Amino acid sequence: MDTEENLVPDPADSWADQATDLLVQRQFDEAARCFRKALKYKPNDSFIWYGLGLALLQAGNYQGTVRAFDKALRIWPLADYWKYRAEALLKLGRYQEAVESYEKAIEGGMNDGETQSGRMEALTCLEKYVRERTPKLHLETYELIAFIEERLHLFVRQRLKQAFGEEDERWWDQGVPLNIRKDCAQRREEDRRKRHPYTYIYLIDLKEILDKNWKHFEVDFRQVKGQVKTKKDFLDGLVRINEIRKQVMHPVRGEVTQDDLEFARQMRDIIENFTALK
């Protein structure tokens, strides 16, 4: 039987312990080197990746920090991993990703003042970045699509309630296709605020809901017959607006063009008339 003296120390633990001591001593580069040594023996240990991420964050290596916490999160998605990842993203100027990472931390239970403050800072920086860096054409297109989405979202809900009734949420069960209700339920589960499922409807979902319930919207469509010829043209317009929306929200997928802006203006006018309750 092995005695305590004959037990061979785990090299990963030895390197990790040394790294932790160095971290306390604020020798961050040396701590990171030791954590990397430990990972050679235990590459799937989320706590070692966590330690490496902290060391790199303190050393100012923010790219490395994000990579380390990405590794840790794949193994074990803990809330504090999301928080420290968000801090690094904020330092890198990747504000949208930082907001999302802070929100993951909050959803995971890390709802302390520091995390909330970090999220607000990321949101403020994101808003400032968008206003300063985004071309005027892009901003106007965003505002038009926001109008279309919000106006149509509220109008469709109101029409469904009129058509099916509000009792026992019949408008939701009978007016919204099952596949969309399932998707909304999943999105709601991932949101700590747990709002009404309809609030998780996407713009492209509205197109399918309109198509399914078209007889309840035919009167409204008559108001835009001079602007759009057929039901298909109208629904295809929503598909194109959704594609433009993706470009607005994710500029790396392609720049918004003048044609996109003009089309958004046309659809804004169509939706404004379509949703004009009589």
ROVEXFI-563150 format. One record per residue (C-alpha): x, y, z. Coordinates in steps of 0.5 Angstrom, whole numbers, padded with zeros to 4 digits, always signed. Layout:
<atoms>
XYZ/...
</atoms>
This chain:
<atoms>
+0000+0000+0000/+0003+0007-0002/+0004+0011+0004/+0003+0019+0003/+0011+0020+0002/+0011+0015-0004/+0005+0019-0007/+0007+0022-0014/+0004+0029-0014/-0001+0031-0020/+0003+0035-0025/-0003+0039-0027/-0005+0041-0020/+0002+0043-0018/+0003+0048-0024/-0004+0050-0022/-0003+0051-0015/+0004+0055-0017/+0000+0059-0022/-0005+0061-0016/+0000+0063-0012/+0003+0068-0017/-0004+0070-0019/-0004+0073-0011/+0003+0076-0012/+0000+0080-0018/+0005+0076-0022/+0000+0075-0028/+0005+0073-0034/+0008+0068-0030/+0002+0066-0027/-0001+0065-0034/+0005+0061-0036/+0004+0056-0030/-0003+0055-0032/-0001+0054-0039/+0003+0048-0036/-0002+0045-0032/-0007+0045-0038/-0002+0041-0042/-0004+0035-0037/-0011+0037-0036/-0014+0041-0042/-0021+0040-0040/-0021+0043-0034/-0025+0049-0034/-0022+0052-0027/-0015+0052-0030/-0018+0055-0036/-0021+0060-0031/-0015+0062-0028/-0011+0063-0034/-0017+0068-0036/-0016+0071-0030/-0009+0072-0031/-0009+0074-0038/-0015+0079-0036/-0010+0082-0031/-0004+0082-0035/-0008+0086-0040/-0008+0081-0046/-0016+0081-0047/-0016+0077-0054/-0012+0071-0050/-0018+0072-0044/-0023+0072-0049/-0020+0065-0052/-0019+0062-0045/-0026+0064-0042/-0029+0061-0049/-0025+0054-0047/-0028+0055-0040/-0035+0056-0042/-0035+0050-0047/-0033+0045-0041/-0038+0049-0036/-0042+0055-0037/-0041+0058-0030/-0044+0065-0029/-0037+0068-0027/-0034+0066-0033/-0039+0070-0037/-0038+0076-0033/-0030+0076-0034/-0031+0074-0041/-0035+0081-0042/-0030+0085-0038/-0025+0083-0044/-0030+0084-0049/-0031+0091-0047/-0024+0093-0046/-0023+0090-0054/-0029+0095-0056/-0033+0089-0058/-0039+0092-0054/-0045+0088-0057/-0041+0082-0055/-0040+0085-0048/-0047+0086-0047/-0049+0079-0049/-0044+0076-0045/-0046+0080-0039/-0053+0078-0040/-0051+0071-0040/-0048+0072-0033/-0054+0076-0030/-0058+0070-0033/-0054+0065-0029/-0055+0068-0023/-0049+0073-0022/-0054+0079-0021/-0049+0084-0017/-0048+0091-0018/-0041+0090-0021/-0044+0086-0027/-0050+0090-0028/-0045+0096-0028/-0041+0093-0033/-0047+0091-0037/-0050+0099-0037/-0043+0101-0039/-0043+0096-0045/-0049+0099-0047/-0047+0106-0047/-0041+0105-0051/-0045+0101-0056/-0050+0106-0057/-0044+0112-0057/-0041+0107-0062/-0047+0106-0067/-0048+0114-0067/-0041+0116-0068/-0039+0110-0073/-0045+0108-0077/-0047+0112-0083/-0053+0116-0084/-0056+0111-0089/-0055+0105-0084/-0058+0109-0078/-0064+0112-0082/-0065+0104-0085/-0065+0102-0078/-0070+0107-0075/-0075+0105-0081/-0074+0098-0080/-0075+0099-0072/-0082+0103-0074/-0084+0097-0079/-0083+0091-0074/-0086+0095-0068/-0092+0097-0071/-0093+0091-0075/-0092+0087-0068/-0097+0091-0064/-0102+0091-0070/-0102+0083-0071/-0103+0082-0064/-0109+0086-0064/-0112+0083-0070/-0111+0076-0067/-0115+0078-0061/-0121+0081-0065/-0121+0075-0069/-0120+0069-0064/-0122+0073-0057/-0118+0074-0051/-0121+0069-0047/-0116+0063-0045/-0111+0066-0050/-0115+0063-0056/-0112+0069-0060/-0105+0066-0058/-0107+0058-0059/-0111+0059-0065/-0108+0065-0069/-0100+0063-0068/-0097+0057-0072/-0095+0051-0067/-0088+0052-0069/-0087+0059-0068/-0091+0058-0061/-0085+0053-0059/-0080+0057-0062/-0082+0063-0057/-0083+0058-0051/-0075+0056-0052/-0073+0064-0053/-0077+0065-0046/-0074+0060-0043/-0067+0063-0044/-0070+0070-0042/-0070+0071-0034/-0075+0076-0035/-0080+0071-0037/-0085+0076-0041/-0091+0074-0045/-0089+0069-0051/-0091+0074-0056/-0086+0078-0054/-0081+0073-0057/-0084+0073-0064/-0079+0075-0069/-0080+0080-0075/-0080+0074-0080/-0085+0070-0076/-0090+0076-0077/-0090+0074-0084/-0092+0067-0083/-0098+0069-0078/-0100+0074-0083/-0100+0068-0089/-0104+0063-0084/-0109+0068-0082/-0110+0072-0088/-0117+0072-0088/-0117+0076-0082/-0113+0082-0085/-0116+0082-0092/-0120+0089-0090/-0113+0092-0088/-0110+0090-0095/-0115+0093-0099/-0112+0100-0096/-0105+0099-0099/-0108+0096-0106/-0105+0102-0109/-0098+0101-0106/-0097+0093-0107/-0101+0089-0112/-0102+0082-0109/-0101+0079-0102/-0095+0075-0105/-0092+0082-0106/-0094+0084-0099/-0091+0078-0096/-0085+0078-0100/-0083+0085-0098/-0083+0083-0091/-0078+0077-0093/-0074+0083-0096/-0074+0087-0090/-0072+0082-0085/-0066+0081-0090/-0064+0088-0089/-0065+0088-0082/-0060+0082-0081/-0055+0087-0085/-0057+0093-0081/-0056+0089-0074/-0050+0085-0077/-0046+0090-0081/-0041+0085-0083/-0046+0081-0087/-0046+0087-0092/-0047+0094-0092/-0054+0097-0093/-0055+0100-0100/-0059+0106-0102/-0064+0101-0105/-0065+0098-0099/-0066+0105-0096/-0071+0106-0101/-0075+0100-0100/-0075+0101-0093/-0078+0107-0094/-0083+0104-0098/-0085+0099-0094/-0086+0104-0088/-0091+0107-0092/-0094+0101-0093/-0094+0098-0086/-0097+0105-0084/-0103+0105-0088/-0104+0097-0087/-0104+0098-0080/-0109+0104-0080/-0115+0101-0076/-0121+0103-0078/
</atoms>
